[in-house]
Amino acid sequence: MKKVLAVALIILTLASTFTPANALEVSSEEIAEVMESLGIMNGYPDGNLHLGDKLTRAQFAKIMINASIYKNSVSSRSTTSPFRDVQYSSWAAPYVSVAVSNGLIKGYPDATFKPDKNVTLEEAVTVALTLMGYTSEDFGSSWPYGQLSAAANIGLTKNVSATAGTEITRQDAMRIVYNMLNSNTKSGTSYIDSTGYSLLENVILIATSNENPSIGAGKVSTSEGTYKVADTFNEDSVGKKGNAILNINDEIICFMPSSHQVETYTAYAALENDIIVATEGGYTLALGLNSGTTVYVDGTKTTVSNAVSNISVGDIVKVSKINGNIDFVVISGNTLKGPVTVSGSDWVNMFNTDVNSATLLRNGNKATVKDINFNDILYYSDSLNTIWAYNKKITGVYEKAYPNQDQPSGVTVSGIDYSLETIAAFNKLCSKGTFDIGDSVTLLLGKDGKVADVVSPTESKTEVVGYMTESGTKSVTNSSGYTYSAYFIKIVTTDDDELEYEAYKDYSSKINSVVKVKFTDGLATITTLSSSSLSGTFDWDNKKLGSTKLAEDIKIMDVGATDSDLSSQYEIIFPQRLDDVKISSSDVMYYSKNTNGEIDNLILQNVTGDALEYGIVTSAEVTEADNSTSSVYKCNINGSILTLIKDNGSYTSICSGDPAAFEVSGGTVVSIKKLSQVSSKITDINGVQIETYSGSYLLSSNVVVYEKSYSGNGYKVLPLSEIINSDNYTLTAYYDKAEVNGGRIRIIIATKK
């Protein structure tokens, strides 16, 4: 007998709502499948098992012989009649003969068998107990209660509806046999072993070649190794825990699942150490995994952290629970369809579903059919009835293919490497493809940032717009190995992508400008963009800036430095950061609209102030000599001391101890602007805002807290948590500008009481 350590399987199933359930019993359908696989019970000619029908003695004799070692003793043809009411020509004759000759069932004193008489519960369990090695000596003289008690004790009557003295149904008989197959004989050995089969106990079926092609056809990976499967094996059992029945060739014939709660979900996203699954209608829930949860991925046991880091949208996740607690997880075969490229309005027919009833997400935001655009990359999940759309595009020069252009698995475009996701991308970028090294291309990226498709920049109608951070010359080696000097530019887009291009000339004078990039013969040329007429209050709740609509997936950059002599300063910000902020036309450096007329990209000039540095001026020394003034300022910026030296002039309003905003370039302070003090007394503080007698003030996400002291540089940086719910300090807060103009509390000075 083959035994396997008890293990539990975890499966995640998709439902419109999620309600934890208690352990589920093995279904009649699952048991019927085992009966049919082992040749114990078969349906009537109409294909139905008629489980609600009563069971005759003749039918019962056949079932019990088929479930025993005696099945090989049944003659295909009978030449004698075992009883006068069971003629040799009857289908039942060979089974009745074997059952009677082996002492399983007795005839009546009048030499009849009464084949059409229905079987009672006590008669059925007595035959089963006899097959398991029990005798009348084990039950005492109190018929039938001794037999019924013994049957109940070893689980033979589990989930059987009949009671003492009542006739059993075909379903009752099926469950008695199923329980017998899962039990031990009187001697303690597995009953299955006595029938010529062997039992692989408490095993998890992890994957077949459908989930992991490396397993091979006709095999299944289990928690105890890989086994061949017979034709009768049902792959729907994959992901379940239970007992597998093997034939003499060590092939799994069928599977008897345990009565665990099993839930099947479709993976949606990942947390740090957990998996998020989505339910129908867009609802999501976290599974509640922990570092000790056992997980199988594509047939291999792994850790939760590894499983989470490799989870993909559309993965099938099965969770097995015991008493509501996760016992085991199996993650397998991605069912996601795609990626496909939108080439016209016929995309609505790509997935054989009603797209108007499906959940649509574009770049992670809820969307409608009209939001899907030309050259979007789409994926679809049947189980979630969800379509994901992505419009991430990278335009640049095709510089390299690796490992080579004949068989590219990835490419380098404008200095950045990208892996290929599809055969369409391969065909266009290989040596026989549409694009050659040196061509300008637009990569259409899928959900994982891999190349799903490739089009020409002209076809994609893509404008490369961004904040230029570098320009100059550098050495470049082409695909032939030739090294040459070339001009280059670097820009950052609102997607926070840093792109590098070979340029037509040196554009150093345009550093820290917002530029539009075009390509001529593989070289970038730029056009600087100026402010626009767009203005108004940013209203994220109603998705408007003034009277202009905002896209759900709007990308926003706030630029700090615009002088080409300074280091670049910018922040990618969330739209919520700008809520209720008034924006003037001079604040807007660039914006674009999608096909619905909504702003989808926005570049601002120092509206939030988040691109600047904040700290305290710890020393201000002003020297006057020979009718000239020079000054030296030492600044504590989040614990680092930087210096500003002005050879001519000084900041007349800046004194030692003043909190301030700083422009920093190359590790040196180049400008200082004093912050304003909140005049009212601070009454409360949390991680979001301070409360004062005059109202509340929002904190910057990078607010710096300084404890004022009189040693060293006079100020020590404290974590914000140090002053929350603390009565040990007197607090003074400083802001850069009013909240309506994008300001926040930047500095808090804490003085010990």
For each residue, the residues with C-beta under 8 A, 3 or more apart:
1: 189 190 192 193 198 199
2: 198 199 200 201 246
3: 199 200 201 202
4: 7 200 201 202 203 222 223 224
5: 202 223 224
6: 201 202
7: 4 202 203 204 223 241 294 327 328
8: 204 241 260 294 320 321 322 327 328
9: 204 205 206 239 240 241 260 262 296 318 319 320 327 328 329 330
10: 293 294 295 317 318 319 320 321 326 327 328 329 330
11: 239 240 262 263 264 265 316 317 318 319 320 329 330
12: 263 264 265 266 267 275 277 287 316 317 318 319 329
13: 262 263 264 265 318 319
14: 264 265 266 277 278 279 280 383 384
15: 18 279 280
16: 279 280 281 283
17: 279 283
18: 15 279 283 285
19:
20: 261 321 324
21: 24 261 324
22: 261 323 324
23: 259 260 261 321 322 323
24: 21 27 259 260 261 262
25: 159 259
26: 30 31 178 256 257 258 259
27: 24 30 31
28: 31 32 51 171 174
29: 32 33
30: 26 27 33 34 256 257
31: 26 27 28 34 35 174 175 178 256
32: 28 29 35 36 41 49 51 174
33: 29 30 36 37 234 254
34: 30 31 37 38 40 178 181 245 254 255 256
35: 31 32 38 40 41 42 174 177 178
36: 32 33 39 40 41 42 43 232
37: 33 34 230 232 233 234 245 253 254
38: 34 35 66 67 181 197 245 253 254
39: 36 42 66 71
40: 34 35 36 63 66 67 177
41: 32 35 36 49 63 66 170 173 174 177
42: 35 36 39
43: 36 46 47 48 49 50
44: 47 48 49 50
45:
46: 43
47: 43 44
48: 43 44
49: 32 41 43 44 170 174
50: 43 44 53 170
51: 28 32 169 170 171 174
52: 169 170 171
53: 50 169 170
54: 118 119 167 168 169 170
55: 59 60 63 118 119 124 167 168 169 170 172 173
56: 59 60 115 116 117 118 119
57: 60 61 105 113 114 115 116 117 118 119
58: 61 62 86 90 92 95 96 113 115 116
59: 55 56 62 63 92 170
60: 55 56 57 63 64 105 119 123 124 127 173
61: 57 58 64 65 92 95 96 99 104 105
62: 58 59 65 66 92 95
63: 40 41 55 59 60 66 67 173 177
64: 60 61 67 68 99 104 105 127 128 131 177
65: 61 62 68 70 71 74 95 98 99 104
66: 38 39 40 41 62 63 71
67: 38 40 63 64 71 131 177 180 181 195
68: 64 65 71 104 131 194 195
69: 72 194 195 196
70: 65 73 74 98 99 102 104
71: 39 65 66 67 68 74 195
72: 69 196
73: 70 98 102
74: 65 70 71 94 95 98
75: 78 94 97
76: 94
77: 94
78: 75 81 82 88 89 90 93 94 97
79: 88
80: 88 97
81: 78 84 86 87 88 93
82: 78 86 88 93 96 97 100 107 113
83: 86 96 107 111 112 113 115
84: 81 111 112
85: 112 113 114 115
86: 58 81 82 83 90 92 93 96 113 115
87: 81 90 93
88: 78 79 80 81 82 93
89: 78 93
90: 58 78 86 87 93 115
91:
92: 58 59 61 62 86 95 96 115
93: 78 81 82 86 87 88 89 90 96 97
94: 74 75 76 77 78 97 98
95: 58 61 62 65 74 92 98 99
96: 58 61 82 83 86 92 93 99 100 105 113 115
97: 75 78 80 82 93 94 100 101
98: 65 70 73 74 94 95 101 102
99: 61 64 65 70 95 96 102 104 105 127
100: 82 96 97 103 104 105 106 107 113
101: 97 98
102: 70 73 98 99
103: 100 106 130
104: 61 64 65 68 70 99 100 127 130 131
105: 57 60 61 64 96 99 100 127
106: 100 103
107: 82 83 100 111 112 113
108: 111 112 113 114
109:
110:
111: 83 84 107 108
112: 83 84 85 107 108
113: 57 58 82 83 85 86 96 100 107 108
114: 57 85 108 117
115: 56 57 58 83 85 86 90 92 96
116: 56 57 58
117: 56 57 114
118: 54 55 56 57 167 168
119: 54 55 56 57 60 123 124 167 168 173
120: 123 124 162 165 166 167 168
121: 124 125 148 157 160 162 163 164 165 166 167 168 172
122: 125 126 143 144 147 148 164 165
123: 60 119 120 126 127
124: 55 60 119 120 121 127 128 168 172 173 176
125: 121 122 128 129 147 148 150 151 156 157 176
126: 122 123 129 130 144 147
127: 60 64 99 104 105 123 124 130 131
128: 64 124 125 131 132 151 156 176 177 180
129: 125 126 132 134 138 139 147 150 151 156
130: 103 104 126 127 133 134 135
131: 64 67 68 104 127 128 180 191
132: 128 129 154 180 183 185 186 191
133: 130 185 186 187
134: 129 130 138 139 150 186
135: 130 138
136: 139
137:
138: 129 134 135 146 150 186
139: 129 134 136 142 143 146 147 149 150
140: 146
141: 146
142: 139 145 146
143: 122 139 146 147
144: 122 126 147 148 164
145: 142 148 149 164
146: 138 139 140 141 142 143 149 150
147: 122 125 126 129 139 143 144 150 151
148: 121 122 125 144 145 151 152 157 164
149: 139 145 146 152 153
150: 125 129 134 138 139 146 147 153 154
151: 125 128 129 147 148 154 156 157
152: 148 149 155 156 157
153: 149 150
154: 132 150 151 183 184
155: 152 158 179 182 183
156: 125 128 129 151 152 160 176 179 180 183
157: 121 125 148 151 152 160 176 179
158: 155 175 179
159: 25 175 179
160: 121 156 157 168 172 175 176
161: 169 171 172
162: 120 121 166 167 168 169 172
163: 121 166
164: 121 122 144 145 148
165: 120 121 122
166: 120 121 162 163
167: 54 55 118 119 120 121 162
168: 54 55 118 119 120 121 124 160 162 172 173 176
169: 51 52 53 54 55 161 162 172 173
170: 41 49 50 51 52 53 54 55 59 173 174
171: 28 51 52 161 174 175
172: 55 121 124 160 161 162 168 169 175 176
173: 41 55 60 63 119 124 168 169 170 176 177
174: 28 31 32 35 41 49 51 170 171 177 178
175: 31 158 159 160 171 172 178 179
176: 124 125 128 156 157 160 168 172 173 179 180
177: 35 40 41 63 64 67 128 173 174 180 181
178: 26 31 34 35 174 175 181 182 256
179: 155 156 157 158 159 175 176 182 183
180: 67 128 131 132 156 176 177 183 191
181: 34 38 67 177 178 191 192 245 256
182: 155 178 179 191 243 256
183: 132 154 155 156 179 180 191
184: 154 187 188 189 190 191
185: 132 133 188 189 190 191 194
186: 132 133 134 138
187: 133 184
188: 184 185
189: 1 184 185 193 194
190: 1 184 185 193 194 198 199 201
191: 131 132 180 181 182 183 184 185 194 195
192: 1 181 195 197 198 199 245
193: 1 189 190 197 198 199
194: 68 69 185 189 190 191
195: 67 68 69 71 191 192
196: 69 72 248
197: 38 192 193 245 246 247 248 253
198: 1 2 190 192 193 245 246 250
199: 1 2 3 190 192 193 243 244 245 246
200: 2 3 4 203 222 224 227 243 244 245 246 252
201: 2 3 4 6 190 243
202: 3 4 5 6 7 241 242 243 258
203: 4 7 200 222 223 224 241 242 243 244
204: 7 8 9 222 223 239 240 241 296 320 328 330
205: 9 220 221 222 237 238 239 240 244 255
206: 9 220 221 222 223 238 239 296 299 300 330 332
207: 210 211 212 215 220 221 238 296 298 299 330 332 333
208: 211 212 215 219 220 221 229 235 238
209: 212 213 214 215 216 217 219
210: 207 235 238 333
211: 207 208 215 238 298 299 316 332 333
212: 207 208 209 215 221 298 299 332 333
213: 209
214: 209 299
215: 207 208 209 211 212 219 220 221 226 299
216: 209 219
217: 209
218: 228 229
219: 208 209 215 216 226 227 228 229
220: 205 206 207 208 215 226 227 229 233 235 238 252
221: 205 206 207 208 212 215 225 226 299 300
222: 4 200 203 204 205 206 225 226 227 244
223: 4 5 7 203 204 206 296 301
224: 4 5 200 203
225: 221 222
226: 215 219 220 221 222 299
227: 200 219 220 222 244 246 250 251 252
228: 218 219 249 250 251 252
229: 208 218 219 220 233 251 252
230: 37 233 247 251 252 253
231:
232: 36 37 253 254
233: 37 220 229 230 237 251 252 253 254 255
234: 33 37 237 254 255
235: 208 210 220 238
236:
237: 205 233 234 240 242 255 257
238: 205 206 207 208 210 211 220 235 330 332
239: 9 11 204 205 206 262 264 316 318 330 332
240: 9 11 204 205 237 255 257 258 260 262 318 320
241: 7 8 9 202 203 204 257 258 260 320 327 328
242: 202 203 237 255 256 257 258
243: 182 199 200 201 202 203 255 256 258
244: 199 200 203 205 222 227 252 254 255 256
245: 34 37 38 181 192 197 198 199 200 252 253 254 255 256
246: 2 197 198 199 200 227 250 251 252 253
247: 197 230 250 251 253
248: 196 197
249: 228
250: 198 227 228 246 247
251: 227 228 229 230 233 246 247
252: 200 220 227 228 229 230 233 244 245 246 255
253: 37 38 197 230 232 233 245 246 247
254: 33 34 37 38 232 233 234 244 245
255: 34 205 233 234 237 240 242 243 244 245 252
256: 26 30 31 34 178 181 182 242 243 244 245
257: 26 30 237 240 241 242 260 262
258: 26 202 240 241 242 243
259: 23 24 25 26
260: 8 9 23 24 240 241 257 320 321 322 327
261: 20 21 22 23 24 320 321 322 324
262: 9 11 13 24 239 240 257 318 319 320 321
263: 11 12 13 318 319 321
264: 11 12 13 14 239 316 317 318 319
265: 11 12 13 14 277 278 279 287 316 317 318 319
266: 12 14 277 278 314 315 316 317 335 381 383 384
267: 12 270 275 276 277 311 312 313 314 315 316 317 331
268: 276 277 278 284 313 384
269: 275 276 284 311 313
270: 267 274 275 276 308 309 311
271: 274 275 276 286 308
272: 308
273: 289 290 291 304 305 308
274: 270 271 286 287 288 289 308
275: 12 267 269 270 271 286 287 289 307 308 311 317
276: 267 268 269 270 271 284 285 286 287
277: 12 14 265 266 267 268 284 285 287 317
278: 14 265 266 268 282 283 284 384 386
279: 14 15 16 17 18 265 282 283 284 285
280: 14 15 16 283 384 385
281: 16 359
282: 278 279 359 366 386
283: 16 17 18 278 279 280
284: 268 269 276 277 278 279
285: 18 276 277 279
286: 271 274 275 276
287: 12 265 274 275 276 277 317 319 326 329
288: 274 326
289: 273 274 275 293 295 304 308 326 329
290: 273 293 304
291: 273 303 304 305
292: 304
293: 10 289 290 304 326 328 329
294: 7 8 10 301 327 328 329
295: 10 289 301 302 303 304 307 328 329 330 331
296: 9 204 206 207 223 299 300 301 302 328 329 330 331
297: 300 302 306 307 310 331 332
298: 207 211 212 331 332 333
299: 206 207 211 212 214 215 221 226 296 332
300: 206 221 296 297
301: 223 294 295 296
302: 295 296 297 306 307
303: 291 295 306 307
304: 273 289 290 291 292 293 295 307 308
305: 273 291 308 309
306: 297 302 303 309 310
307: 275 295 297 302 303 304 310 311 329 331
308: 270 271 272 273 274 275 289 304 305 311
309: 270 305 306
310: 297 306 307
311: 267 269 270 275 307 308 315 317 331
312: 267 315 334 336 448
313: 267 268 269 336 379 381 388 447
314: 266 267 334 335 336 379 381 384
315: 266 267 311 312 331 332 333 334 335
316: 11 12 211 239 264 265 266 267 331 332 333 334 335
317: 10 11 12 264 265 266 267 275 277 287 311 329 330 331
318: 9 10 11 12 13 239 240 262 263 264 265 329 330 331 332
319: 9 10 11 12 13 262 263 264 265 287 326 328 329
320: 8 9 10 11 204 240 241 260 261 262 326 327 328 329 330
321: 8 10 20 23 260 261 262 263 324 325 326 327
322: 8 23 260 261 325 327
323: 22 23
324: 20 21 22 261 321
325: 321 322
326: 10 287 288 289 293 319 320 321 329
327: 7 8 9 10 241 260 294 320 321 322
328: 7 8 9 10 204 241 293 294 295 296 319 320
329: 9 10 11 12 287 289 293 294 295 296 307 317 318 319 320 326
330: 9 10 11 204 206 207 238 239 295 296 317 318 320
331: 267 295 296 297 298 307 311 315 316 317 318
332: 206 207 211 212 238 239 297 298 299 315 316 318
333: 207 210 211 212 298 315 316
334: 312 314 315 316
335: 266 314 315 316 381 382 383
336: 312 313 314 379 380 381
337: 340 351 379 380 381 382
338: 377 378 379 380 388 446
339: 377 378 379 421 422 446 447 452 453
340: 337 347 350 377 378
341: 375 376 377 378 424 444 452 453
342: 347 372 373 374 375 376 377 378 389
343: 346 347 374 375
344: 347 374
345: 348
346: 343 349 350
347: 340 342 343 344 350 372 378
348: 345 355 369
349: 346 352
350: 340 346 347 378 380
351: 337 355 378 380 387
352: 349
353: 357 358 380 382 385
354: 357 358
355: 348 351 358 360 369 387
356: 369
357: 353 354 385
358: 353 354 355 380 385 386 387
359: 281 282 366 384 385 386 387
360: 355 366 367 368 369 371 372 386 387 389
361: 364 365 366 367 386 387 388 389
362: 365 367 371 372 376 388 389 390 391 552 553
363: 389 390 391 392 553
364: 361 553
365: 361 362 552 553
366: 282 359 360 361 552
367: 360 361 362 371 372 389 552
368: 360 371
369: 348 355 356 360 372
370: 596
371: 360 362 367 368 389 552 594 596
372: 342 347 360 362 367 369 376 378 389
373: 342 376 391 594 595
374: 342 343 344
375: 341 342 343 391 393 444 453 455 459 460
376: 341 342 362 372 373 389 390 391
377: 338 339 340 341 342 389 390 391 444 445 446 447 452 453
378: 338 339 340 341 342 347 350 351 372 387 388 389 390
379: 313 314 336 337 338 339 387 388 446 447
380: 336 337 338 350 351 353 358 386 387 388
381: 266 313 314 335 336 337 384 385 386
382: 335 337 353 385
383: 14 266 335
384: 14 266 268 278 280 314 359 381
385: 280 353 357 358 359 381 382
386: 278 282 358 359 360 361 380 381
387: 351 355 358 359 360 361 378 379 380
388: 313 338 361 362 378 379 380 447
389: 342 360 361 362 363 367 371 372 376 377 378
390: 362 363 376 377 378 445 446 447
391: 362 363 373 375 376 377
392: 363 444 445 449 495
393: 375 442 443 444 445 460 462
394: 413 414 416 418 442 443 445 497 499
395: 440 441 442 443 457 460 462 464 517 519
396: 413 414 415 416 440 441 443 464 499 500 501
397: 413 414 438 439 440 441 501 502 519 522 524
398: 401 411 412 413 429 435 436 437 438 439 440 441
399: 411 412 413 414 415 437 438 478 479
400: 411 412 437 479
401: 398 404 405 408 410 411 412 429 430 437
402: 408 409 410 411 412 417
403: 407 408 409
404: 401 407 408
405: 401 408 429 430 431 437 479
406: 430 431
407: 403 404 430
408: 401 402 403 404 405 411 420 426 429 430
409: 402 403 419 420
410: 401 402 417 418 419 420
411: 398 399 400 401 402 408 417 418 420 429 443 451
412: 398 399 400 401 402 415 416 417 418
413: 394 396 397 398 399 416 418 441 443
414: 394 396 397 399 499 500 501 502
415: 396 399 412 499 500
416: 394 396 412 413 497 498 499 500
417: 402 410 411 412
418: 394 410 411 412 413 443 445 449 450 451
419: 409 410 450 451
420: 408 409 410 411 425 426 429 450 451
421: 339 425 446 448 450 451 452
422: 339 425 426 446 451 452 453
423: 426 427
424: 341 427 428 452 453 454
425: 420 421 422 428 429 443 451 452 453 454
426: 408 420 422 423 429 430 433
427: 423 424 430 432 433 434
428: 424 425 433 434 435 453 454
429: 398 401 405 408 411 420 425 426 433 434 435 441 451 454
430: 401 405 406 407 408 426 427 433
431: 405 406
432: 427
433: 426 427 428 429 430 436
434: 427 428 429 454
435: 398 428 429 439 441 454 456
436: 398 433 439
437: 398 399 400 401 405 478 479
438: 397 398 399 478 479 522
439: 397 398 435 436 456 522
440: 395 396 397 398 456 457 519 522
441: 395 396 397 398 413 429 435 454 455 456 457
442: 393 394 395 454 455 456 457 459 460 462
443: 393 394 395 396 411 413 418 425 451 453 454
444: 341 375 377 392 393 451 452 453 454 455 460
445: 377 390 392 393 394 418 449 450 451 452
446: 338 339 377 379 390 421 422 449 450 451 452
447: 313 339 377 379 388 390
448: 312 421
449: 392 418 445 446
450: 418 419 420 421 445 446
451: 411 418 419 420 421 422 425 429 443 444 445 446 454
452: 339 341 377 421 422 424 425 444 445 446
453: 339 341 375 377 422 424 425 428 443 444
454: 424 425 428 429 434 435 441 442 443 444 451
455: 375 441 442 444 459 460
456: 435 439 440 441 442 459 460
457: 395 440 441 442 460 462 519
458: 461
459: 375 442 455 456
460: 375 393 395 442 444 455 456 457
461: 458
462: 393 395 442 457
463: 516 592
464: 395 396 491 493 499 516 517 518
465: 493 514 515 516 517 529 590 592 601 603
466: 491 492 493 494 499 514 515 517
467: 491 492 512 513 514 515 557 559 568 570 603
468: 471 489 490 491 507 510 511 512 513 514 515 526
469: 490 491 492 498 511 512 568 570
470: 488 489 490 511 568
471: 468 487 488 489 490 503 506 507 508 510 511
472: 487 488 506 508
473: 485 486 487 488 506
474: 485 486 488
475: 483 484 485 486
476: 483 484 485 486 502
477: 481 482 483
478: 399 437 438 481 482 484
479: 399 400 405 437 438
480:
481: 477 478
482: 477 478
483: 475 476 477
484: 475 476 478
485: 473 474 475 476
486: 473 474 475 476 502 503
487: 471 472 473 502 503 504 505 506 507
488: 470 471 472 473 474 500 501 502 503
489: 468 470 471 500 501 503 507 515 517 524 526
490: 468 469 470 471 498 499 500 501
491: 464 466 467 468 469 498 499 501 515 517
492: 466 467 469 496 497 498 499 557 568 570
493: 464 465 466 496 497 499 555 557
494: 466 555 556 557 572 601 602 603
495: 392 555
496: 492 493 572
497: 394 416 492 493
498: 416 469 490 491 492
499: 394 396 414 415 416 464 466 490 491 492 493
500: 396 414 415 416 488 489 490
501: 396 397 414 488 489 490 491 517 519 523 524
502: 397 414 476 486 487 488 522 523 524
503: 471 486 487 488 489 506 507 523 524 525 526
504: 487 520 523 524 525
505: 487
506: 471 472 473 487 503
507: 468 471 487 489 503 510 511 515 526
508: 471 472 511 564
509: 564
510: 468 471 507 513 515 526 528 564
511: 468 469 470 471 507 508 564 568
512: 467 468 469 559 561 562 563 564 566 568
513: 467 468 510 528 529 562 564
514: 465 466 467 468 528 529 559 589 590 603
515: 465 466 467 468 489 491 507 510 526 527 528 529
516: 463 464 465 526 527 529
517: 395 464 465 466 489 491 501 524 525 526
518: 464 524 525 526 527
519: 395 397 440 457 501 522 523 524 525
520: 504 523 525
521:
522: 397 438 439 440 502 519
523: 501 502 503 504 519 520
524: 397 489 501 502 503 504 517 518 519
525: 503 504 517 518 519 520
526: 468 489 503 507 510 515 516 517 518
527: 515 516 518
528: 510 513 514 515
529: 465 513 514 515 516 589 590
530: 589
531: 585 586 587 588 589 605
532: 585 588 589 590 591
533: 585
534: 545 546 548 583 585 588 591 599
535: 546 583 584 585 587 588
536: 544 545 546 547 548 582 583
537: 545 546 580 581 582 583
538: 544 545 575 578 579 580 581 582 583
539: 542 543 544 545 579 580
540: 543 550 575 576 578 579
541: 579
542: 539
543: 539 540 549 550 551 552 598
544: 536 538 539 547 548 549 550
545: 534 536 537 538 539 548 550 583 599 602
546: 534 535 536 537 583
547: 536 544
548: 534 536 544 545 598 599
549: 543 544 596 597 598 599
550: 540 543 544 545 554 575 598 599
551: 543 554 594 596 598 599 600
552: 362 365 366 367 371 543
553: 362 363 364 365 600
554: 550 551 575 598 599 600 601 602
555: 493 494 495 572 600 601 602
556: 494 572 573 574 575 577 578 601 602 603 604
557: 467 492 493 494 570 571 572 573 602 603 604
558: 570 571 573 603 604 605 606 607 608 610 611
559: 467 512 514 562 569 570 589 603 604 605 606 611
560: 569 570 571 606 609 610 611 612 663
561: 512 566 567 568 569 570 611 663 665
562: 512 513 559 605
563: 512 566
564: 508 509 510 511 512 513
565: 665
566: 512 561 563 569 663 665 670
567: 561 664 665 666
568: 467 469 470 492 511 512 561
569: 559 560 561 566 611 612 663 664
570: 467 469 492 557 558 559 560 561 611
571: 557 558 560 608 610 611
572: 494 496 555 556 557
573: 556 557 558 577 578 608 610
574: 556 577
575: 538 540 550 554 556 578 579
576: 540 579
577: 556 573 574 608 610
578: 538 540 556 573 575 581 583 607 608 742
579: 538 539 540 541 575 576
580: 537 538 539 739 740
581: 537 538 578 607 608 739 740 741 742
582: 536 537 538 740 741
583: 534 535 536 537 538 545 546 578 587 588 604 607
584: 535 587 588
585: 531 532 533 534 535 588
586: 531 605
587: 531 535 583 584 604 605 606 607
588: 531 532 534 535 583 584 585 591 602 603 604 605
589: 514 529 530 531 532 559 603 604 605
590: 465 514 529 532 601 602 603
591: 532 534 588 599 601 602 603
592: 463 465 599 600 601
593: 596 597 598 599 600
594: 371 373 551 597 598 600
595: 373
596: 370 371 549 551 593
597: 549 593 594
598: 543 548 549 550 551 554 593 594
599: 534 545 548 549 550 551 554 591 592 593 602
600: 551 553 554 555 592 593 594
601: 465 494 554 555 556 590 591 592
602: 494 545 554 555 556 557 588 590 591 599
603: 465 467 494 514 556 557 558 559 588 589 590 591
604: 556 557 558 559 583 587 588 589 607 608
605: 531 558 559 562 586 587 588 589
606: 558 559 560 587 609 611 612
607: 558 578 581 583 587 604 741 742
608: 558 571 573 577 578 581 604 611 742 744
609: 560 606 612 661 736 737 742 743 744 746
610: 558 560 571 573 577 700 701 702
611: 558 559 560 561 569 570 571 606 608
612: 560 569 606 609 661 662 663 736
613: 637 638 661 662 663 664
614: 637 638 659 660 661 662 675 700 702 704 736 746 747
615: 635 636 637 638 659 660 662 704 747
616: 635 636 657 658 659 660 706 715 747 749
617: 620 633 634 635 636 654 655 656 657 658 659 660 672
618: 634 635 636 641 656 657 713 714 715
619: 632 633 634 656
620: 617 631 632 633 650 651 654 655 656 658
621: 631 632 633
622: 629 630 631 650
623: 629 630 631
624: 628 629
625: 628 630
626:
627:
628: 624 625 648
629: 622 623 624 648 649 650
630: 622 623 625 645 646 647 648 649 650
631: 620 621 622 623 645 646 649 650 651
632: 619 620 621 643 644 645 646
633: 617 619 620 621 643 644 645 646 651 654 669 672
634: 617 618 619 641 642 643 713
635: 615 616 617 618 641 642 643 644 660 662 669 672
636: 615 616 617 618 639 640 641 706 713 715
637: 613 614 615 640 641 642 662 664 669
638: 613 614 615 704 717
639: 636 717
640: 636 637
641: 618 634 635 636 637 713
642: 634 635 637 662 664 667 668 669
643: 632 633 634 635 668 669
644: 632 633 635 662 668 669 670 671 672
645: 630 631 632 633
646: 630 631 632 633 649 650 651
647: 630
648: 628 629 630
649: 629 630 631 646
650: 620 622 629 630 631 646 654
651: 620 631 633 646 654 672 674
652:
653: 674
654: 617 620 633 650 651 658 660 672 674
655: 617 620 658
656: 617 618 619 620
657: 616 617 618 714
658: 616 617 620 654 655 674 675
659: 614 615 616 617 674 675 734 746 747 749
660: 614 615 616 617 635 654 672 673 674 675
661: 609 612 613 614 672 673 675 736 746
662: 612 613 614 615 635 637 642 644 669 671 672 673
663: 560 561 566 569 612 613 669 670 671
664: 567 569 613 637 642 667 668 669 670
665: 561 565 566 567 668 670
666: 567
667: 642 664
668: 642 643 644 664 665
669: 633 635 637 642 643 644 662 663 664 672
670: 566 644 663 664 665
671: 644 662 663
672: 617 633 635 644 651 654 660 661 662 669
673: 660 661 662 736
674: 651 653 654 658 659 660
675: 614 658 659 660 661 734 735 736 746 747
676: 734 735 736 737
677: 732 733 734
678: 682 690 692 697 732 733 734 735 745
679: 694
680: 692 693 694 695
681: 692 693
682: 678 685 690 691 692 731 732 733
683: 691 692 693
684: 690 691
685: 682 689 690 691 723 724 731 748
686: 689 724
687: 699 720 724
688: 698 699
689: 685 686 696 697 698 699 745
690: 678 682 684 685 696 697 699 731 733 745 748
691: 682 683 684 685 695 696
692: 678 680 681 682 683 695 696 697
693: 680 681 683
694: 679 680
695: 680 691 692
696: 689 690 691 692
697: 678 689 690 692 733 735 739 744 745
698: 688 689 739 744 745
699: 687 688 689 690 703 720 744 745
700: 610 614 703 744 745 746
701: 610
702: 610 614 746
703: 699 700 720 744 745 746 747 748
704: 614 615 638 717 746 747 748
705: 717 718 719 720 722 723 747 748 749 750
706: 616 636 715 716 717 718 747 748 749 750
707: 715 716 717 718 729 749 750 751 752
708: 714 715 749 750 751
709: 712 714 715 716
710: 714
711: 714
712: 709 716
713: 618 634 636 641
714: 618 657 708 709 710 711
715: 616 618 636 706 707 708 709 749
716: 706 707 709 712
717: 638 639 704 705 706 707
718: 705 706 707 722 723 750
719: 705 722
720: 687 699 703 705 723 724 748
721: 724
722: 705 718 719 726 750
723: 685 705 718 720 726 729 731 748 750
724: 685 686 687 720 721
725:
726: 722 723 729
727: 753
728: 752 753
729: 707 723 726 750 751 752 753
730: 750 751 752 753
731: 682 685 690 723 748 749 750 751
732: 677 678 682 748 749 751
733: 677 678 682 690 697 745 747 748 749
734: 659 675 676 677 678 745 746 747 748 749
735: 675 676 678 697 738 743 744 745 746
736: 609 612 614 661 673 675 676 743 744 746
737: 609 676 741 742 743
738: 735 741 743
739: 580 581 697 698 742 743 744
740: 580 581 582
741: 581 582 607 737 738
742: 578 581 607 608 609 737 739
743: 609 735 736 737 738 739
744: 608 609 697 698 699 700 703 735 736 739
745: 678 689 690 697 698 699 700 703 733 734 735 748
746: 609 614 659 661 675 700 702 703 704 734 735 736
747: 614 615 616 659 675 703 704 705 706 733 734
748: 685 690 703 704 705 706 720 723 731 732 733 734 745
749: 616 659 705 706 707 708 715 731 732 733 734
750: 705 706 707 708 718 722 723 729 730 731
751: 707 708 729 730 731 732
752: 707 728 729 730
753: 727 728 729 730
